[in-house]
Amino acid sequence: MSPNDATPLDEEKTRPPAVATRYETLADLYAAIPQLADVTQQRPRAGDEALPYLMRLRQSTTPEEAVTFTAFAIQPKLAIWWGHECLRVMPDALTAVDRQMMELVAGWIGRPDTAMRHHVAREALWASAKSPGVHLALAVAWSGGSLAPNDPAPVHPSRAPRAINTAILSCLARAELSRRPIFLARFIDMAESLFKVY
């Protein structure tokens, strides 16, 4: 996406503040999507709020869990935008297929209608390999509503965040070991801004 493209964060400057998180409390999040507990070791303490919890995850021995938490905690469209920006930080790790999928994701972010989501879903589901860009496109497919026009079954709320998490962490795994902490810190810096009040 170019700097001129409107992003969810840019839109907040001209609209009333929107709630970035999917649920009001961390307890609500873990109750509504218990699959989050399956992919993380850390747990929030009673009374924890999202941003301090994110910071605690960042400082833990498994800071990658800050990525996982963000993928689950933030509203799907905003989380997908964040995932797109994380992958953009690592252009050398992306294949031609990843870049193609990211263009589709950017198109959906700019025009998040059902027809565009179904188009992205078709491309991602038929991709030959499940690379970071493909996982991000699958997150679009699973971000809400039906998977296809003739399939009314709802998508489980854990599928999009799992795909976002996989997209970011699998891209991170492609980096040289010495550079991974640098990229991870940038991802979490971007995540931190999503939890702040606009």
Short mmCIF file of the C-alpha atoms (twelve columns), coordinates in Angstrom:
data_MODEL
# 
_entry.id   MODEL 
# 
loop_
_atom_site.group_PDB 
_atom_site.id 
_atom_site.type_symbol 
_atom_site.label_atom_id 
_atom_site.label_alt_id 
_atom_site.label_comp_id 
_atom_site.label_asym_id 
_atom_site.label_seq_id 
_atom_site.Cartn_x 
_atom_site.Cartn_y 
_atom_site.Cartn_z 
_atom_site.pdbx_PDB_model_num 
ATOM 1   C CA . MET A 1   0.000   0.000   0.000  1 
ATOM 2   C CA . SER A 2   1.278   3.462   -0.786 1 
ATOM 3   C CA . PRO A 3   1.423   6.226   1.838  1 
ATOM 4   C CA . ASN A 4   -1.508  7.875   0.042  1 
ATOM 5   C CA . ASP A 5   -3.761  4.880   0.615  1 
ATOM 6   C CA . ALA A 6   -6.129  5.356   3.535  1 
ATOM 7   C CA . THR A 7   -5.479  2.947   6.367  1 
ATOM 8   C CA . PRO A 8   -7.684  2.189   9.342  1 
ATOM 9   C CA . LEU A 9   -5.392  4.303   11.508 1 
ATOM 10  C CA . ASP A 10  -5.546  7.278   9.090  1 
ATOM 11  C CA . GLU A 11  -9.321  7.105   9.065  1 
ATOM 12  C CA . GLU A 12  -9.424  7.546   12.838 1 
ATOM 13  C CA . LYS A 13  -8.177  11.139  12.382 1 
ATOM 14  C CA . THR A 14  -11.420 12.170  10.731 1 
ATOM 15  C CA . ARG A 15  -13.927 9.876   12.443 1 
ATOM 16  C CA . PRO A 16  -14.886 9.295   16.055 1 
ATOM 17  C CA . PRO A 17  -12.518 6.856   17.789 1 
ATOM 18  C CA . ALA A 18  -13.367 3.237   17.123 1 
ATOM 19  C CA . VAL A 19  -12.719 0.330   19.425 1 
ATOM 20  C CA . ALA A 20  -9.629  -1.456  18.115 1 
ATOM 21  C CA . THR A 21  -9.975  -4.565  20.274 1 
ATOM 22  C CA . ARG A 22  -12.466 -7.333  19.552 1 
ATOM 23  C CA . TYR A 23  -13.587 -7.642  23.177 1 
ATOM 24  C CA . GLU A 24  -13.804 -5.206  26.065 1 
ATOM 25  C CA . THR A 25  -11.669 -7.244  28.473 1 
ATOM 26  C CA . LEU A 26  -8.968  -9.889  28.214 1 
ATOM 27  C CA . ALA A 27  -11.208 -12.280 30.111 1 
ATOM 28  C CA . ASP A 28  -13.872 -11.793 27.420 1 
ATOM 29  C CA . LEU A 29  -11.288 -12.437 24.688 1 
ATOM 30  C CA . TYR A 30  -10.023 -15.685 26.220 1 
ATOM 31  C CA . ALA A 31  -13.595 -16.842 26.910 1 
ATOM 32  C CA . ALA A 32  -14.844 -16.062 23.393 1 
ATOM 33  C CA . ILE A 33  -11.805 -17.497 21.580 1 
ATOM 34  C CA . PRO A 34  -10.330 -20.141 23.900 1 
ATOM 35  C CA . GLN A 35  -8.056  -21.300 21.059 1 
ATOM 36  C CA . LEU A 36  -5.787  -18.374 21.990 1 
ATOM 37  C CA . ALA A 37  -4.791  -20.294 25.126 1 
ATOM 38  C CA . ASP A 38  -3.779  -23.237 22.910 1 
ATOM 39  C CA . VAL A 39  -1.132  -21.187 21.092 1 
ATOM 40  C CA . THR A 40  0.308   -19.183 24.000 1 
ATOM 41  C CA . GLN A 41  1.987   -20.017 27.295 1 
ATOM 42  C CA . GLN A 42  1.374   -16.703 29.078 1 
ATOM 43  C CA . ARG A 43  -2.011  -15.836 30.554 1 
ATOM 44  C CA . PRO A 44  -3.381  -12.464 31.623 1 
ATOM 45  C CA . ARG A 45  -3.723  -11.775 35.325 1 
ATOM 46  C CA . ALA A 46  -6.993  -10.652 36.866 1 
ATOM 47  C CA . GLY A 47  -7.548  -7.013  36.004 1 
ATOM 48  C CA . ASP A 48  -4.882  -6.890  33.261 1 
ATOM 49  C CA . GLU A 49  -5.579  -4.429  30.475 1 
ATOM 50  C CA . ALA A 50  -4.539  -5.065  26.881 1 
ATOM 51  C CA . LEU A 51  -1.593  -2.680  26.501 1 
ATOM 52  C CA . PRO A 52  0.186   -3.553  29.774 1 
ATOM 53  C CA . TYR A 53  -0.365  -7.236  28.983 1 
ATOM 54  C CA . LEU A 54  1.155   -6.746  25.534 1 
ATOM 55  C CA . MET A 55  4.184   -5.104  27.159 1 
ATOM 56  C CA . ARG A 56  4.531   -8.005  29.595 1 
ATOM 57  C CA . LEU A 57  4.466   -10.458 26.690 1 
ATOM 58  C CA . ARG A 58  7.087   -8.397  24.897 1 
ATOM 59  C CA . GLN A 59  9.415   -8.624  27.884 1 
ATOM 60  C CA . SER A 60  8.832   -12.353 28.428 1 
ATOM 61  C CA . THR A 61  11.057  -15.202 27.299 1 
ATOM 62  C CA . THR A 62  8.618   -15.777 24.406 1 
ATOM 63  C CA . PRO A 63  8.043   -12.271 22.960 1 
ATOM 64  C CA . GLU A 64  6.520   -13.840 19.841 1 
ATOM 65  C CA . GLU A 65  3.392   -14.274 21.972 1 
ATOM 66  C CA . ALA A 66  2.903   -10.501 21.700 1 
ATOM 67  C CA . VAL A 67  2.323   -11.087 17.970 1 
ATOM 68  C CA . THR A 68  -0.077  -13.937 18.664 1 
ATOM 69  C CA . PHE A 69  -2.006  -11.922 21.236 1 
ATOM 70  C CA . THR A 70  -2.327  -8.937  18.888 1 
ATOM 71  C CA . ALA A 71  -3.592  -11.123 16.048 1 
ATOM 72  C CA . PHE A 72  -6.388  -12.407 18.295 1 
ATOM 73  C CA . ALA A 73  -7.153  -9.249  20.264 1 
ATOM 74  C CA . ILE A 74  -7.522  -6.645  17.501 1 
ATOM 75  C CA . GLN A 75  -10.555 -6.305  15.230 1 
ATOM 76  C CA . PRO A 76  -9.970  -8.467  12.123 1 
ATOM 77  C CA . LYS A 77  -9.673  -5.721  9.486  1 
ATOM 78  C CA . LEU A 78  -7.231  -3.726  11.593 1 
ATOM 79  C CA . ALA A 79  -5.275  -6.867  12.509 1 
ATOM 80  C CA . ILE A 80  -4.992  -7.787  8.819  1 
ATOM 81  C CA . TRP A 81  -3.773  -4.267  8.023  1 
ATOM 82  C CA . TRP A 82  -1.158  -4.662  10.789 1 
ATOM 83  C CA . GLY A 83  -0.136  -8.066  9.395  1 
ATOM 84  C CA . HIS A 84  0.231   -6.520  5.944  1 
ATOM 85  C CA . GLU A 85  2.468   -3.791  7.367  1 
ATOM 86  C CA . CYS A 86  4.579   -6.378  9.241  1 
ATOM 87  C CA . LEU A 87  5.196   -8.345  6.052  1 
ATOM 88  C CA . ARG A 88  6.067   -5.145  4.195  1 
ATOM 89  C CA . VAL A 89  8.901   -4.599  6.693  1 
ATOM 90  C CA . MET A 90  10.553  -7.770  5.316  1 
ATOM 91  C CA . PRO A 91  10.479  -7.470  1.501  1 
ATOM 92  C CA . ASP A 92  13.491  -9.744  1.046  1 
ATOM 93  C CA . ALA A 93  11.608  -12.581 2.741  1 
ATOM 94  C CA . LEU A 94  8.674   -12.398 0.330  1 
ATOM 95  C CA . THR A 95  8.238   -14.459 -2.822 1 
ATOM 96  C CA . ALA A 96  6.430   -13.384 -5.970 1 
ATOM 97  C CA . VAL A 97  3.362   -15.263 -4.714 1 
ATOM 98  C CA . ASP A 98  3.562   -13.455 -1.361 1 
ATOM 99  C CA . ARG A 99  3.677   -10.090 -3.131 1 
ATOM 100 C CA . GLN A 100 0.726   -11.040 -5.330 1 
ATOM 101 C CA . MET A 101 -1.306  -12.053 -2.292 1 
ATOM 102 C CA . MET A 102 -0.355  -8.876  -0.455 1 
ATOM 103 C CA . GLU A 103 -1.646  -6.819  -3.386 1 
ATOM 104 C CA . LEU A 104 -4.961  -8.648  -3.075 1 
ATOM 105 C CA . VAL A 105 -5.003  -8.045  0.687  1 
ATOM 106 C CA . ALA A 106 -4.260  -4.344  0.153  1 
ATOM 107 C CA . GLY A 107 -7.122  -4.186  -2.346 1 
ATOM 108 C CA . TRP A 108 -9.494  -5.666  0.224  1 
ATOM 109 C CA . ILE A 109 -8.273  -3.290  2.947  1 
ATOM 110 C CA . GLY A 110 -9.100  -0.404  0.613  1 
ATOM 111 C CA . ARG A 111 -12.442 -1.926  -0.418 1 
ATOM 112 C CA . PRO A 112 -13.533 -4.450  2.222  1 
ATOM 113 C CA . ASP A 113 -16.682 -5.677  0.535  1 
ATOM 114 C CA . THR A 114 -17.928 -9.245  0.298  1 
ATOM 115 C CA . ALA A 115 -17.157 -9.680  -3.407 1 
ATOM 116 C CA . MET A 116 -13.546 -8.637  -2.896 1 
ATOM 117 C CA . ARG A 117 -13.226 -10.920 0.147  1 
ATOM 118 C CA . HIS A 118 -14.551 -13.869 -1.879 1 
ATOM 119 C CA . HIS A 119 -12.066 -13.072 -4.670 1 
ATOM 120 C CA . VAL A 120 -9.160  -13.023 -2.199 1 
ATOM 121 C CA . ALA A 121 -10.458 -16.278 -0.685 1 
ATOM 122 C CA . ARG A 122 -10.472 -18.041 -4.067 1 
ATOM 123 C CA . GLU A 123 -6.908  -16.972 -4.832 1 
ATOM 124 C CA . ALA A 124 -5.602  -17.945 -1.393 1 
ATOM 125 C CA . LEU A 125 -7.381  -21.299 -1.222 1 
ATOM 126 C CA . TRP A 126 -6.018  -22.318 -4.639 1 
ATOM 127 C CA . ALA A 127 -2.450  -21.195 -3.932 1 
ATOM 128 C CA . SER A 128 0.082   -23.993 -4.380 1 
ATOM 129 C CA . ALA A 129 1.914   -23.291 -1.103 1 
ATOM 130 C CA . LYS A 130 0.838   -21.741 2.177  1 
ATOM 131 C CA . SER A 131 3.425   -18.974 2.411  1 
ATOM 132 C CA . PRO A 132 3.169   -15.829 4.631  1 
ATOM 133 C CA . GLY A 133 1.302   -13.832 1.988  1 
ATOM 134 C CA . VAL A 134 -1.118  -16.699 1.385  1 
ATOM 135 C CA . HIS A 135 -1.825  -16.994 5.113  1 
ATOM 136 C CA . LEU A 136 -2.559  -13.261 5.264  1 
ATOM 137 C CA . ALA A 137 -4.941  -13.628 2.319  1 
ATOM 138 C CA . LEU A 138 -6.627  -16.538 4.116  1 
ATOM 139 C CA . ALA A 139 -7.133  -14.205 7.078  1 
ATOM 140 C CA . VAL A 140 -9.090  -11.931 4.745  1 
ATOM 141 C CA . ALA A 141 -11.147 -14.935 3.608  1 
ATOM 142 C CA . TRP A 142 -11.921 -15.815 7.217  1 
ATOM 143 C CA . SER A 143 -12.377 -12.253 8.526  1 
ATOM 144 C CA . GLY A 144 -16.169 -12.402 8.655  1 
ATOM 145 C CA . GLY A 145 -19.192 -13.593 6.752  1 
ATOM 146 C CA . SER A 146 -19.384 -16.710 4.602  1 
ATOM 147 C CA . LEU A 147 -16.360 -18.231 2.903  1 
ATOM 148 C CA . ALA A 148 -18.102 -18.377 -0.486 1 
ATOM 149 C CA . PRO A 149 -21.377 -17.114 -1.982 1 
ATOM 150 C CA . ASN A 150 -22.850 -20.646 -1.910 1 
ATOM 151 C CA . ASP A 151 -21.517 -21.526 1.564  1 
ATOM 152 C CA . PRO A 152 -23.576 -19.913 4.348  1 
ATOM 153 C CA . ALA A 153 -21.678 -21.637 7.177  1 
ATOM 154 C CA . PRO A 154 -20.014 -19.103 9.490  1 
ATOM 155 C CA . VAL A 155 -16.232 -19.156 9.894  1 
ATOM 156 C CA . HIS A 156 -14.907 -19.828 13.392 1 
ATOM 157 C CA . PRO A 157 -13.577 -16.596 14.988 1 
ATOM 158 C CA . SER A 158 -10.178 -18.180 15.651 1 
ATOM 159 C CA . ARG A 159 -9.359  -18.827 11.988 1 
ATOM 160 C CA . ALA A 160 -8.474  -15.277 10.874 1 
ATOM 161 C CA . PRO A 161 -6.258  -14.524 13.896 1 
ATOM 162 C CA . ARG A 162 -4.473  -17.868 13.540 1 
ATOM 163 C CA . ALA A 163 -3.799  -17.060 9.871  1 
ATOM 164 C CA . ILE A 164 -2.500  -13.567 10.721 1 
ATOM 165 C CA . ASN A 165 -0.269  -15.010 13.426 1 
ATOM 166 C CA . THR A 166 1.061   -17.684 11.068 1 
ATOM 167 C CA . ALA A 167 1.681   -15.119 8.309  1 
ATOM 168 C CA . ILE A 168 3.766   -12.876 10.548 1 
ATOM 169 C CA . LEU A 169 5.693   -15.531 12.458 1 
ATOM 170 C CA . SER A 170 6.436   -17.630 9.354  1 
ATOM 171 C CA . CYS A 171 7.754   -14.519 7.619  1 
ATOM 172 C CA . LEU A 172 9.864   -13.751 10.693 1 
ATOM 173 C CA . ALA A 173 11.281  -17.295 10.542 1 
ATOM 174 C CA . ARG A 174 12.649  -16.540 7.066  1 
ATOM 175 C CA . ALA A 175 14.944  -13.813 8.420  1 
ATOM 176 C CA . GLU A 176 18.522  -14.404 9.471  1 
ATOM 177 C CA . LEU A 177 18.625  -15.421 13.121 1 
ATOM 178 C CA . SER A 178 20.537  -12.297 14.135 1 
ATOM 179 C CA . ARG A 179 17.922  -10.006 12.560 1 
ATOM 180 C CA . ARG A 180 14.796  -11.682 13.918 1 
ATOM 181 C CA . PRO A 181 14.751  -9.710  17.201 1 
ATOM 182 C CA . ILE A 182 14.975  -6.464  15.212 1 
ATOM 183 C CA . PHE A 183 12.019  -7.344  13.004 1 
ATOM 184 C CA . LEU A 184 10.029  -8.682  15.951 1 
ATOM 185 C CA . ALA A 185 10.581  -5.429  17.856 1 
ATOM 186 C CA . ARG A 186 9.237   -3.463  14.876 1 
ATOM 187 C CA . PHE A 187 6.168   -5.687  14.660 1 
ATOM 188 C CA . ILE A 188 5.431   -5.186  18.353 1 
ATOM 189 C CA . ASP A 189 6.053   -1.431  18.112 1 
ATOM 190 C CA . MET A 190 3.356   -1.293  15.427 1 
ATOM 191 C CA . ALA A 191 1.082   -3.511  17.512 1 
ATOM 192 C CA . GLU A 192 1.477   -1.243  20.523 1 
ATOM 193 C CA . SER A 193 -0.011  1.685   18.609 1 
ATOM 194 C CA . LEU A 194 -3.162  -0.362  17.916 1 
ATOM 195 C CA . PHE A 195 -3.915  -0.706  21.636 1 
ATOM 196 C CA . LYS A 196 -3.603  3.011   22.372 1 
ATOM 197 C CA . VAL A 197 -6.615  5.306   22.474 1 
ATOM 198 C CA . TYR A 198 -6.807  7.382   19.313 1 
# 
